[in-house]
Amino acid sequence: MVQAYILIQTEVGKASAVAETISTIHGVLQAEDVTGPYDVIVRAQAETVDELGRMVVAKVQQVEGITRTLTCPVVHI
């Protein structure tokens, strides 16, 4: 299982709606609107890195109001 944090920047005033929409995507564990340089932080998981990438590109990035994403895979060193 691969997990990642997805840091999201949104259009002004869209953070809550984006977080709510993303929270319904299969594989998303948590989606919170926050303050700071990013507007929404998502914790997601998938079976493989490729599946995670497909989820981000095909589902998360397609949510209306998102301007930029940064995916940070969780590693255990």
All heavy atoms as a GROMACS GRO file, in nm:
protein
  577
    1MET      N    1   0.085  -0.118   0.000
    1MET     CA    2   0.000   0.000   0.000
    1MET      C    3   0.089   0.124   0.000
    1MET      O    4   0.182   0.133   0.078
    1MET     CB    5  -0.089  -0.002   0.124
    1MET     CG    6  -0.198   0.102   0.126
    1MET     SD    7  -0.329   0.083   0.005
    1MET     CE    8  -0.403  -0.071   0.051
    2VAL      N    9   0.058   0.218  -0.087
    2VAL     CA   10   0.131   0.344  -0.097
    2VAL      C   11   0.041   0.455  -0.046
    2VAL      O   12  -0.076   0.463  -0.083
    2VAL     CB   13   0.170   0.373  -0.244
    2VAL    CG1   14   0.240   0.506  -0.257
    2VAL    CG2   15   0.253   0.260  -0.300
    3GLN      N   16   0.096   0.541   0.041
    3GLN     CA   17   0.021   0.656   0.089
    3GLN      C   18   0.095   0.784   0.052
    3GLN      O   19   0.217   0.782   0.036
    3GLN     CB   20   0.002   0.649   0.240
    3GLN     CG   21  -0.088   0.536   0.283
    3GLN     CD   22  -0.128   0.545   0.430
    3GLN    OE1   23  -0.077   0.627   0.504
    3GLN    NE2   24  -0.221   0.462   0.469
    4ALA      N   25   0.020   0.892   0.040
    4ALA     CA   26   0.079   1.021   0.004
    4ALA      C   27  -0.006   1.134   0.059
    4ALA      O   28  -0.126   1.118   0.082
    4ALA     CB   29   0.090   1.035  -0.147
    5TYR      N   30   0.060   1.247   0.080
    5TYR     CA   31  -0.010   1.372   0.107
    5TYR      C   32  -0.015   1.446  -0.026
    5TYR      O   33   0.084   1.452  -0.098
    5TYR     CB   34   0.064   1.455   0.211
    5TYR     CG   35   0.053   1.400   0.350
    5TYR    CD1   36   0.153   1.320   0.403
    5TYR    CD2   37  -0.059   1.426   0.429
    5TYR    CE1   38   0.143   1.267   0.530
    5TYR    CE2   39  -0.071   1.372   0.556
    5TYR     CZ   40   0.031   1.294   0.606
    5TYR     OH   41   0.019   1.241   0.732
    6ILE      N   42  -0.130   1.501  -0.057
    6ILE     CA   43  -0.146   1.581  -0.178
    6ILE      C   44  -0.176   1.724  -0.132
    6ILE      O   45  -0.277   1.748  -0.066
    6ILE     CB   46  -0.259   1.528  -0.267
    6ILE    CG1   47  -0.237   1.379  -0.299
    6ILE    CG2   48  -0.268   1.610  -0.396
    6ILE    CD1   49  -0.359   1.310  -0.357
    7LEU      N   50  -0.085   1.815  -0.161
    7LEU     CA   51  -0.099   1.956  -0.124
    7LEU      C   52  -0.162   2.028  -0.242
    7LEU      O   53  -0.115   2.016  -0.355
    7LEU     CB   54   0.038   2.014  -0.091
    7LEU     CG   55   0.123   1.932   0.007
    7LEU    CD1   56   0.258   1.997   0.026
    7LEU    CD2   57   0.052   1.912   0.139
    8ILE      N   58  -0.268   2.102  -0.215
    8ILE     CA   59  -0.348   2.160  -0.323
    8ILE      C   60  -0.365   2.310  -0.304
    8ILE      O   61  -0.398   2.356  -0.195
    8ILE     CB   62  -0.487   2.093  -0.328
    8ILE    CG1   63  -0.471   1.943  -0.352
    8ILE    CG2   64  -0.576   2.157  -0.433
    8ILE    CD1   65  -0.600   1.864  -0.338
    9GLN      N   66  -0.345   2.383  -0.414
    9GLN     CA   67  -0.378   2.524  -0.418
    9GLN      C   68  -0.507   2.538  -0.499
    9GLN      O   69  -0.524   2.468  -0.599
    9GLN     CB   70  -0.266   2.605  -0.483
    9GLN     CG   71  -0.140   2.607  -0.399
    9GLN     CD   72  -0.025   2.682  -0.466
    9GLN    OE1   73  -0.018   2.690  -0.587
    9GLN    NE2   74   0.065   2.733  -0.385
   10THR      N   75  -0.596   2.625  -0.452
   10THR     CA   76  -0.725   2.642  -0.518
   10THR      C   77  -0.747   2.787  -0.557
   10THR      O   78  -0.675   2.876  -0.514
   10THR     CB   79  -0.841   2.599  -0.426
   10THR    OG1   80  -0.851   2.693  -0.318
   10THR    CG2   81  -0.823   2.459  -0.372
   11GLU      N   82  -0.851   2.807  -0.636
   11GLU     CA   83  -0.895   2.943  -0.664
   11GLU      C   84  -0.948   3.003  -0.534
   11GLU      O   85  -0.990   2.930  -0.443
   11GLU     CB   86  -1.006   2.940  -0.769
   11GLU     CG   87  -0.960   2.888  -0.903
   11GLU     CD   88  -1.075   2.865  -1.000
   11GLU    OE1   89  -1.192   2.895  -0.965
   11GLU    OE2   90  -1.048   2.816  -1.110
   12VAL      N   91  -0.946   3.134  -0.524
   12VAL     CA   92  -0.991   3.203  -0.403
   12VAL      C   93  -1.135   3.164  -0.370
   12VAL      O   94  -1.222   3.164  -0.457
   12VAL     CB   95  -0.980   3.356  -0.421
   12VAL    CG1   96  -1.040   3.429  -0.302
   12VAL    CG2   97  -0.836   3.397  -0.442
   13GLY      N   98  -1.156   3.125  -0.244
   13GLY     CA   99  -1.290   3.091  -0.197
   13GLY      C  100  -1.338   2.951  -0.231
   13GLY      O  101  -1.453   2.918  -0.202
   14LYS      N  102  -1.253   2.868  -0.291
   14LYS     CA  103  -1.296   2.735  -0.335
   14LYS      C  104  -1.246   2.621  -0.246
   14LYS      O  105  -1.278   2.505  -0.270
   14LYS     CB  106  -1.249   2.709  -0.478
   14LYS     CG  107  -1.298   2.806  -0.581
   14LYS     CD  108  -1.437   2.769  -0.628
   14LYS     CE  109  -1.482   2.865  -0.736
   14LYS     NZ  110  -1.550   2.800  -0.843
   15ALA      N  111  -1.166   2.650  -0.144
   15ALA     CA  112  -1.102   2.544  -0.066
   15ALA      C  113  -1.201   2.447  -0.003
   15ALA      O  114  -1.184   2.325  -0.012
   15ALA     CB  115  -1.011   2.605   0.041
   16SER      N  116  -1.304   2.496   0.060
   16SER     CA  117  -1.402   2.409   0.127
   16SER      C  118  -1.472   2.317   0.028
   16SER      O  119  -1.488   2.197   0.053
   16SER     CB  120  -1.504   2.491   0.204
   16SER     OG  121  -1.444   2.556   0.312
   17ALA      N  122  -1.514   2.372  -0.084
   17ALA     CA  123  -1.583   2.292  -0.186
   17ALA      C  124  -1.489   2.187  -0.245
   17ALA      O  125  -1.529   2.073  -0.268
   17ALA     CB  126  -1.638   2.382  -0.296
   18VAL      N  127  -1.364   2.225  -0.269
   18VAL     CA  128  -1.266   2.130  -0.323
   18VAL      C  129  -1.242   2.017  -0.223
   18VAL      O  130  -1.244   1.899  -0.260
   18VAL     CB  131  -1.134   2.202  -0.359
   18VAL    CG1  132  -1.022   2.102  -0.384
   18VAL    CG2  133  -1.154   2.291  -0.480
   19ALA      N  134  -1.222   2.050  -0.097
   19ALA     CA  135  -1.198   1.947   0.005
   19ALA      C  136  -1.318   1.853   0.016
   19ALA      O  137  -1.301   1.730   0.026
   19ALA     CB  138  -1.169   2.012   0.141
   20GLU      N  139  -1.437   1.907   0.012
   20GLU     CA  140  -1.558   1.824   0.022
   20GLU      C  141  -1.570   1.730  -0.097
   20GLU      O  142  -1.600   1.611  -0.081
   20GLU     CB  143  -1.681   1.914   0.030
   20GLU     CG  144  -1.810   1.839   0.055
   20GLU     CD  145  -1.928   1.934   0.071
   20GLU    OE1  146  -1.909   2.044   0.125
   20GLU    OE2  147  -2.038   1.894   0.029
   21THR      N  148  -1.544   1.780  -0.217
   21THR     CA  149  -1.553   1.697  -0.337
   21THR      C  150  -1.446   1.588  -0.335
   21THR      O  151  -1.474   1.471  -0.363
   21THR     CB  152  -1.538   1.783  -0.463
   21THR    OG1  153  -1.641   1.882  -0.463
   21THR    CG2  154  -1.546   1.700  -0.589
   22ILE      N  155  -1.323   1.624  -0.301
   22ILE     CA  156  -1.213   1.527  -0.302
   22ILE      C  157  -1.235   1.419  -0.197
   22ILE      O  158  -1.198   1.304  -0.218
   22ILE     CB  159  -1.079   1.599  -0.281
   22ILE    CG1  160  -1.044   1.677  -0.407
   22ILE    CG2  161  -0.968   1.500  -0.248
   22ILE    CD1  162  -0.920   1.761  -0.396
   23SER      N  163  -1.299   1.452  -0.087
   23SER     CA  164  -1.319   1.352   0.019
   23SER      C  165  -1.406   1.236  -0.027
   23SER      O  166  -1.405   1.130   0.036
   23SER     CB  167  -1.379   1.417   0.144
   23SER     OG  168  -1.510   1.460   0.119
   24THR      N  169  -1.478   1.251  -0.139
   24THR     CA  170  -1.563   1.143  -0.190
   24THR      C  171  -1.489   1.051  -0.287
   24THR      O  172  -1.545   0.949  -0.328
   24THR     CB  173  -1.688   1.200  -0.260
   24THR    OG1  174  -1.647   1.271  -0.377
   24THR    CG2  175  -1.766   1.293  -0.168
   25ILE      N  176  -1.366   1.084  -0.323
   25ILE     CA  177  -1.290   1.003  -0.420
   25ILE      C  178  -1.238   0.877  -0.351
   25ILE      O  179  -1.182   0.883  -0.241
   25ILE     CB  180  -1.174   1.085  -0.479
   25ILE    CG1  181  -1.229   1.202  -0.561
   25ILE    CG2  182  -1.082   0.997  -0.564
   25ILE    CD1  183  -1.123   1.299  -0.609
   26HIS      N  184  -1.255   0.763  -0.418
   26HIS     CA  185  -1.205   0.636  -0.365
   26HIS      C  186  -1.053   0.643  -0.347
   26HIS      O  187  -0.981   0.682  -0.438
   26HIS     CB  188  -1.240   0.521  -0.461
   26HIS     CG  189  -1.188   0.389  -0.416
   26HIS    ND1  190  -1.242   0.322  -0.308
   26HIS    CD2  191  -1.086   0.313  -0.460
   26HIS    CE1  192  -1.176   0.209  -0.289
   26HIS    NE2  193  -1.081   0.202  -0.381
   27GLY      N  194  -1.006   0.607  -0.229
   27GLY     CA  195  -0.863   0.612  -0.198
   27GLY      C  196  -0.824   0.732  -0.114
   27GLY      O  197  -0.715   0.735  -0.058
   28VAL      N  198  -0.913   0.830  -0.104
   28VAL     CA  199  -0.885   0.946  -0.020
   28VAL      C  200  -0.923   0.913   0.124
   28VAL      O  201  -1.036   0.875   0.152
   28VAL     CB  202  -0.961   1.071  -0.070
   28VAL    CG1  203  -0.952   1.184   0.031
   28VAL    CG2  204  -0.907   1.116  -0.205
   29LEU      N  205  -0.826   0.924   0.213
   29LEU     CA  206  -0.849   0.895   0.354
   29LEU      C  207  -0.900   1.017   0.429
   29LEU      O  208  -0.980   1.007   0.521
   29LEU     CB  209  -0.720   0.846   0.419
   29LEU     CG  210  -0.656   0.722   0.356
   29LEU    CD1  211  -0.522   0.693   0.420
   29LEU    CD2  212  -0.750   0.604   0.365
   30GLN      N  213  -0.850   1.135   0.390
   30GLN     CA  214  -0.887   1.258   0.458
   30GLN      C  215  -0.858   1.376   0.366
   30GLN      O  216  -0.759   1.376   0.294
   30GLN     CB  217  -0.805   1.272   0.586
   30GLN     CG  218  -0.847   1.382   0.678
   30GLN     CD  219  -0.773   1.375   0.811
   30GLN    OE1  220  -0.673   1.305   0.825
   30GLN    NE2  221  -0.823   1.447   0.909
   31ALA      N  222  -0.944   1.476   0.370
   31ALA     CA  223  -0.924   1.600   0.294
   31ALA      C  224  -0.965   1.716   0.384
   31ALA      O  225  -1.078   1.720   0.432
   31ALA     CB  226  -1.006   1.599   0.166
   32GLU      N  227  -0.873   1.806   0.408
   32GLU     CA  228  -0.897   1.918   0.499
   32GLU      C  229  -0.860   2.049   0.431
   32GLU      O  230  -0.756   2.058   0.366
   32GLU     CB  231  -0.810   1.905   0.625
   32GLU     CG  232  -0.834   1.780   0.706
   32GLU     CD  233  -0.957   1.787   0.793
   32GLU    OE1  234  -1.016   1.897   0.807
   32GLU    OE2  235  -0.996   1.683   0.846
   33ASP      N  236  -0.945   2.152   0.448
   33ASP     CA  237  -0.904   2.284   0.402
   33ASP      C  238  -0.825   2.349   0.516
   33ASP      O  239  -0.860   2.335   0.633
   33ASP     CB  240  -1.023   2.370   0.355
   33ASP     CG  241  -1.143   2.368   0.447
   33ASP    OD1  242  -1.173   2.262   0.504
   33ASP    OD2  243  -1.207   2.473   0.461
   34VAL      N  244  -0.715   2.413   0.478
   34VAL     CA  245  -0.619   2.466   0.575
   34VAL      C  246  -0.580   2.608   0.535
   34VAL      O  247  -0.617   2.656   0.428
   34VAL     CB  248  -0.492   2.377   0.584
   34VAL    CG1  249  -0.527   2.238   0.634
   34VAL    CG2  250  -0.422   2.367   0.449
   35THR      N  251  -0.501   2.674   0.621
   35THR     CA  252  -0.446   2.804   0.587
   35THR      C  253  -0.297   2.788   0.559
   35THR      O  254  -0.236   2.689   0.598
   35THR     CB  255  -0.465   2.906   0.701
   35THR    OG1  256  -0.397   2.857   0.818
   35THR    CG2  257  -0.612   2.926   0.732
   36GLY      N  258  -0.239   2.884   0.490
   36GLY     CA  259  -0.097   2.879   0.456
   36GLY      C  260  -0.079   2.877   0.306
   36GLY      O  261  -0.169   2.914   0.231
   37PRO      N  262   0.037   2.831   0.259
   37PRO     CA  263   0.065   2.834   0.116
   37PRO      C  264  -0.022   2.737   0.035
   37PRO      O  265  -0.038   2.753  -0.085
   37PRO     CB  266   0.213   2.796   0.106
   37PRO     CG  267   0.245   2.729   0.234
   37PRO     CD  268   0.151   2.785   0.337
   38TYR      N  269  -0.079   2.636   0.102
   38TYR     CA  270  -0.172   2.544   0.036
   38TYR      C  271  -0.309   2.561   0.098
   38TYR      O  272  -0.321   2.599   0.214
   38TYR     CB  273  -0.122   2.399   0.047
   38TYR     CG  274   0.005   2.379  -0.030
   38TYR    CD1  275   0.129   2.390   0.033
   38TYR    CD2  276   0.003   2.356  -0.167
   38TYR    CE1  277   0.246   2.378  -0.039
   38TYR    CE2  278   0.120   2.343  -0.240
   38TYR     CZ  279   0.242   2.354  -0.176
   38TYR     OH  280   0.357   2.342  -0.247
   39ASP      N  281  -0.412   2.532   0.021
   39ASP     CA  282  -0.549   2.554   0.065
   39ASP      C  283  -0.617   2.425   0.113
   39ASP      O  284  -0.708   2.430   0.194
   39ASP     CB  285  -0.630   2.616  -0.048
   39ASP     CG  286  -0.568   2.745  -0.097
   39ASP    OD1  287  -0.548   2.836  -0.013
   39ASP    OD2  288  -0.537   2.756  -0.218
   40VAL      N  289  -0.573   2.313   0.059
   40VAL     CA  290  -0.629   2.183   0.096
   40VAL      C  291  -0.515   2.083   0.108
   40VAL      O  292  -0.423   2.084   0.025
   40VAL     CB  293  -0.730   2.133  -0.011
   40VAL    CG1  294  -0.784   1.994   0.024
   40VAL    CG2  295  -0.846   2.231  -0.027
   41ILE      N  296  -0.519   2.000   0.211
   41ILE     CA  297  -0.423   1.890   0.225
   41ILE      C  298  -0.503   1.760   0.229
   41ILE      O  299  -0.599   1.747   0.305
   41ILE     CB  300  -0.336   1.905   0.350
   41ILE    CG1  301  -0.253   2.032   0.341
   41ILE    CG2  302  -0.245   1.782   0.366
   41ILE    CD1  303  -0.164   2.059   0.460
   42VAL      N  304  -0.460   1.666   0.146
   42VAL     CA  305  -0.529   1.538   0.132
   42VAL      C  306  -0.434   1.425   0.170
   42VAL      O  307  -0.316   1.428   0.134
   42VAL     CB  308  -0.575   1.519  -0.015
   42VAL    CG1  309  -0.636   1.380  -0.038
   42VAL    CG2  310  -0.673   1.628  -0.054
   43ARG      N  311  -0.485   1.326   0.241
   43ARG     CA  312  -0.409   1.202   0.266
   43ARG      C  313  -0.479   1.095   0.184
   43ARG      O  314  -0.600   1.075   0.196
   43ARG     CB  315  -0.410   1.166   0.414
   43ARG     CG  316  -0.344   1.034   0.445
   43ARG     CD  317  -0.208   1.052   0.504
   43ARG     NE  318  -0.146   0.923   0.528
   43ARG     CZ  319  -0.055   0.901   0.618
   43ARG    NH1  320  -0.013   1.000   0.694
   43ARG    NH2  321  -0.001   0.783   0.632
   44ALA      N  322  -0.403   1.029   0.097
   44ALA     CA  323  -0.461   0.929   0.007
   44ALA      C  324  -0.377   0.803   0.007
   44ALA      O  325  -0.260   0.805   0.044
   44ALA     CB  326  -0.469   0.986  -0.135
   45GLN      N  327  -0.439   0.693  -0.038
   45GLN     CA  328  -0.365   0.568  -0.050
   45GLN      C  329  -0.410   0.493  -0.174
   45GLN      O  330  -0.522   0.512  -0.222
   45GLN     CB  331  -0.382   0.481   0.073
   45GLN     CG  332  -0.520   0.422   0.092
   45GLN     CD  333  -0.527   0.336   0.216
   45GLN    OE1  334  -0.439   0.338   0.301
   45GLN    NE2  335  -0.634   0.260   0.228
   46ALA      N  336  -0.320   0.410  -0.223
   46ALA     CA  337  -0.348   0.325  -0.338
   46ALA      C  338  -0.261   0.200  -0.328
   46ALA      O  339  -0.165   0.197  -0.249
   46ALA     CB  340  -0.321   0.400  -0.468
   47GLU      N  341  -0.292   0.101  -0.408
   47GLU     CA  342  -0.216  -0.024  -0.405
   47GLU      C  343  -0.073  -0.005  -0.458
   47GLU      O  344   0.020  -0.066  -0.407
   47GLU     CB  345  -0.288  -0.133  -0.487
   47GLU     CG  346  -0.415  -0.183  -0.422
   47GLU     CD  347  -0.390  -0.255  -0.290
   47GLU    OE1  348  -0.289  -0.327  -0.279
   47GLU    OE2  349  -0.471  -0.238  -0.199
   48THR      N  350  -0.056   0.078  -0.561
   48THR     CA  351   0.075   0.098  -0.622
   48THR      C  352   0.097   0.247  -0.648
   48THR      O  353   0.002   0.327  -0.646
   48THR     CB  354   0.087   0.024  -0.758
   48THR    OG1  355  -0.005   0.084  -0.850
   48THR    CG2  356   0.058  -0.125  -0.744
   49VAL      N  357   0.222   0.283  -0.676
   49VAL     CA  358   0.255   0.422  -0.710
   49VAL      C  359   0.184   0.461  -0.838
   49VAL      O  360   0.134   0.574  -0.851
   49VAL     CB  361   0.408   0.439  -0.724
   49VAL    CG1  362   0.442   0.576  -0.779
   49VAL    CG2  363   0.477   0.416  -0.591
   50ASP      N  364   0.178   0.370  -0.936
   50ASP     CA  365   0.109   0.400  -1.061
   50ASP      C  366  -0.039   0.428  -1.038
   50ASP      O  367  -0.096   0.522  -1.095
   50ASP     CB  368   0.124   0.285  -1.161
   50ASP     CG  369   0.265   0.275  -1.216
   50ASP    OD1  370   0.340   0.374  -1.208
   50ASP    OD2  371   0.301   0.166  -1.267
   51GLU      N  372  -0.104   0.348  -0.954
   51GLU     CA  373  -0.245   0.369  -0.923
   51GLU      C  374  -0.264   0.504  -0.853
   51GLU      O  375  -0.360   0.576  -0.881
   51GLU     CB  376  -0.297   0.255  -0.836
   51GLU     CG  377  -0.446   0.260  -0.812
   51GLU     CD  378  -0.493   0.143  -0.726
   51GLU    OE1  379  -0.455   0.028  -0.756
   51GLU    OE2  380  -0.566   0.170  -0.629
   52LEU      N  381  -0.174   0.537  -0.764
   52LEU     CA  382  -0.181   0.666  -0.695
   52LEU      C  383  -0.169   0.779  -0.796
   52LEU      O  384  -0.246   0.876  -0.792
   52LEU     CB  385  -0.070   0.676  -0.591
   52LEU     CG  386  -0.065   0.806  -0.512
   52LEU    CD1  387  -0.187   0.821  -0.422
   52LEU    CD2  388   0.062   0.813  -0.430
   53GLY      N  389  -0.075   0.768  -0.887
   53GLY     CA  390  -0.058   0.870  -0.991
   53GLY      C  391  -0.181   0.886  -1.078
   53GLY      O  392  -0.222   0.998  -1.110
   54ARG      N  393  -0.242   0.774  -1.115
   54ARG     CA  394  -0.364   0.780  -1.195
   54ARG      C  395  -0.477   0.848  -1.119
   54ARG      O  396  -0.554   0.926  -1.176
   54ARG     CB  397  -0.407   0.640  -1.239
   54ARG     CG  398  -0.326   0.586  -1.356
   54ARG     CD  399  -0.388   0.460  -1.415
   54ARG     NE  400  -0.382   0.347  -1.322
   54ARG     CZ  401  -0.278   0.265  -1.309
   54ARG    NH1  402  -0.170   0.284  -1.382
   54ARG    NH2  403  -0.282   0.164  -1.224
   55MET      N  404  -0.487   0.820  -0.989
   55MET     CA  405  -0.591   0.883  -0.908
   55MET      C  406  -0.570   1.035  -0.904
   55MET      O  407  -0.665   1.111  -0.921
   55MET     CB  408  -0.591   0.830  -0.764
   55MET     CG  409  -0.691   0.901  -0.675
   55MET     SD  410  -0.700   0.847  -0.504
   55MET     CE  411  -0.532   0.828  -0.456
   56VAL      N  412  -0.446   1.078  -0.885
   56VAL     CA  413  -0.418   1.222  -0.878
   56VAL      C  414  -0.450   1.290  -1.010
   56VAL      O  415  -0.519   1.392  -1.014
   56VAL     CB  416  -0.272   1.248  -0.835
   56VAL    CG1  417  -0.238   1.395  -0.848
   56VAL    CG2  418  -0.249   1.200  -0.692
   57VAL      N  419  -0.403   1.232  -1.120
   57VAL     CA  420  -0.420   1.296  -1.250
   57VAL      C  421  -0.564   1.286  -1.302
   57VAL      O  422  -0.620   1.384  -1.348
   57VAL     CB  423  -0.322   1.236  -1.353
   57VAL    CG1  424  -0.351   1.286  -1.493
   57VAL    CG2  425  -0.179   1.269  -1.314
   58ALA      N  426  -0.624   1.169  -1.290
   58ALA     CA  427  -0.757   1.147  -1.349
   58ALA      C  428  -0.872   1.192  -1.261
   58ALA      O  429  -0.980   1.221  -1.312
   58ALA     CB  430  -0.773   0.999  -1.384
   59LYS      N  431  -0.851   1.198  -1.130
   59LYS     CA  432  -0.963   1.232  -1.041
   59LYS      C  433  -0.939   1.360  -0.964
   59LYS      O  434  -1.019   1.453  -0.971
   59LYS     CB  435  -0.991   1.115  -0.947
   59LYS     CG  436  -1.037   0.991  -1.021
   59LYS     CD  437  -1.064   0.877  -0.927
   59LYS     CE  438  -1.105   0.753  -1.007
   59LYS     NZ  439  -1.118   0.636  -0.921
   60VAL      N  440  -0.831   1.366  -0.888
   60VAL     CA  441  -0.807   1.482  -0.802
   60VAL      C  442  -0.788   1.609  -0.885
   60VAL      O  443  -0.854   1.710  -0.862
   60VAL     CB  444  -0.686   1.459  -0.708
   60VAL    CG1  445  -0.653   1.586  -0.632
   60VAL    CG2  446  -0.716   1.345  -0.612
   61GLN      N  447  -0.700   1.605  -0.983
   61GLN     CA  448  -0.671   1.726  -1.061
   61GLN      C  449  -0.787   1.771  -1.147
   61GLN      O  450  -0.787   1.883  -1.196
   61GLN     CB  451  -0.547   1.705  -1.147
   61GLN     CG  452  -0.420   1.698  -1.066
   61GLN     CD  453  -0.295   1.682  -1.152
   61GLN    OE1  454  -0.303   1.653  -1.271
   61GLN    NE2  455  -0.180   1.700  -1.090
   62GLN      N  456  -0.888   1.688  -1.164
   62GLN     CA  457  -1.005   1.724  -1.245
   62GLN      C  458  -1.111   1.799  -1.165
   62GLN      O  459  -1.208   1.848  -1.221
   62GLN     CB  460  -1.065   1.599  -1.308
   62GLN     CG  461  -0.969   1.524  -1.399
   62GLN     CD  462  -0.905   1.612  -1.505
   62GLN    OE1  463  -0.974   1.687  -1.575
   62GLN    NE2  464  -0.774   1.606  -1.517
   63VAL      N  465  -1.093   1.808  -1.033
   63VAL     CA  466  -1.191   1.878  -0.949
   63VAL      C  467  -1.186   2.027  -0.980
   63VAL      O  468  -1.079   2.088  -0.983
   63VAL     CB  469  -1.163   1.852  -0.799
   63VAL    CG1  470  -1.253   1.938  -0.711
   63VAL    CG2  471  -1.182   1.703  -0.766
   64GLU      N  472  -1.303   2.083  -1.004
   64GLU     CA  473  -1.312   2.225  -1.038
   64GLU      C  474  -1.265   2.312  -0.922
   64GLU      O  475  -1.298   2.288  -0.806
   64GLU     CB  476  -1.456   2.261  -1.071
   64GLU     CG  477  -1.471   2.401  -1.124
   64GLU     CD  478  -1.613   2.432  -1.169
   64GLU    OE1  479  -1.685   2.338  -1.204
   64GLU    OE2  480  -1.648   2.551  -1.168
   65GLY      N  481  -1.181   2.411  -0.954
   65GLY     CA  482  -1.132   2.505  -0.854
   65GLY      C  483  -0.986   2.482  -0.816
   65GLY      O  484  -0.926   2.566  -0.750
   66ILE      N  485  -0.928   2.370  -0.858
   66ILE     CA  486  -0.787   2.343  -0.827
   66ILE      C  487  -0.698   2.412  -0.928
   66ILE      O  488  -0.721   2.407  -1.048
   66ILE     CB  489  -0.760   2.190  -0.827
   66ILE    CG1  490  -0.831   2.125  -0.710
   66ILE    CG2  491  -0.610   2.162  -0.822
   66ILE    CD1  492  -0.815   1.974  -0.704
   67THR      N  493  -0.594   2.478  -0.878
   67THR     CA  494  -0.498   2.544  -0.967
   67THR      C  495  -0.364   2.470  -0.972
   67THR      O  496  -0.293   2.478  -1.072
   67THR     CB  497  -0.473   2.690  -0.926
   67THR    OG1  498  -0.425   2.694  -0.790
   67THR    CG2  499  -0.601   2.772  -0.937
   68ARG      N  500  -0.327   2.399  -0.862
   68ARG     CA  501  -0.198   2.330  -0.859
   68ARG      C  502  -0.201   2.222  -0.752
   68ARG      O  503  -0.262   2.239  -0.648
   68ARG     CB  504  -0.088   2.430  -0.828
   68ARG     CG  505   0.051   2.368  -0.814
   68ARG     CD  506   0.154   2.473  -0.796
   68ARG     NE  507   0.168   2.541  -0.925
   68ARG     CZ  508   0.265   2.625  -0.955
   68ARG    NH1  509   0.355   2.655  -0.865
   68ARG    NH2  510   0.272   2.681  -1.072
   69THR      N  511  -0.130   2.111  -0.779
   69THR     CA  512  -0.115   2.005  -0.679
   69THR      C  513   0.032   1.968  -0.664
   69THR      O  514   0.110   1.984  -0.758
   69THR     CB  515  -0.194   1.877  -0.715
   69THR    OG1  516  -0.139   1.818  -0.833
   69THR    CG2  517  -0.341   1.907  -0.737
   70LEU      N  518   0.066   1.918  -0.548
   70LEU     CA  519   0.199   1.866  -0.519
   70LEU      C  520   0.179   1.736  -0.442
   70LEU      O  521   0.122   1.739  -0.333
   70LEU     CB  522   0.280   1.965  -0.439
   70LEU     CG  523   0.420   1.919  -0.391
   70LEU    CD1  524   0.511   1.894  -0.511
   70LEU    CD2  525   0.479   2.021  -0.297
   71THR      N  526   0.224   1.625  -0.498
   71THR     CA  527   0.204   1.494  -0.434
   71THR      C  528   0.332   1.455  -0.361
   71THR      O  529   0.440   1.454  -0.420
   71THR     CB  530   0.168   1.388  -0.539
   71THR    OG1  531   0.050   1.430  -0.608
   71THR    CG2  532   0.143   1.253  -0.474
   72CYS      N  533   0.318   1.422  -0.232
   72CYS     CA  534   0.431   1.387  -0.146
   72CYS      C  535   0.411   1.246  -0.092
   72CYS      O  536   0.338   1.227   0.008
   72CYS     CB  537   0.442   1.485  -0.029
   72CYS     SG  538   0.453   1.659  -0.078
   73PRO      N  539   0.473   1.146  -0.154
   73PRO     CA  540   0.458   1.008  -0.106
   73PRO      C  541   0.517   0.994   0.035
   73PRO      O  542   0.619   1.055   0.069
   73PRO     CB  543   0.537   0.925  -0.206
   73PRO     CG  544   0.546   1.010  -0.328
   73PRO     CD  545   0.550   1.151  -0.278
   74VAL      N  546   0.452   0.912   0.116
   74VAL     CA  547   0.500   0.883   0.251
   74VAL      C  548   0.608   0.776   0.241
   74VAL      O  549   0.588   0.674   0.174
   74VAL     CB  550   0.384   0.834   0.341
   74VAL    CG1  551   0.436   0.789   0.476
   74VAL    CG2  552   0.279   0.943   0.355
   75VAL      N  553   0.722   0.799   0.306
   75VAL     CA  554   0.830   0.699   0.308
   75VAL      C  555   0.862   0.664   0.453
   75VAL      O  556   0.842   0.744   0.543
   75VAL     CB  557   0.958   0.752   0.238
   75VAL    CG1  558   0.931   0.775   0.092
   75VAL    CG2  559   1.010   0.876   0.303
   76HIS      N  560   0.908   0.544   0.472
   76HIS     CA  561   0.948   0.498   0.605
   76HIS      C  562   1.096   0.462   0.600
   76HIS      O  563   1.132   0.358   0.545
   76HIS     CB  564   0.864   0.378   0.649
   76HIS     CG  565   0.718   0.410   0.652
   76HIS    ND1  566   0.659   0.481   0.754
   76HIS    CD2  567   0.619   0.384   0.563
   76HIS    CE1  568   0.531   0.496   0.728
   76HIS    NE2  569   0.504   0.438   0.614
   77ILE      N  570   1.179   0.549   0.652
   77ILE     CA  571   1.325   0.531   0.644
   77ILE      C  572   1.377   0.473   0.774
   77ILE      O  573   1.338   0.509   0.880
   77ILE     CB  574   1.393   0.666   0.613
   77ILE    CG1  575   1.344   0.716   0.479
   77ILE    CG2  576   1.543   0.650   0.615
   77ILE    CD1  577   1.395   0.852   0.440
   0.00000   0.00000   0.00000
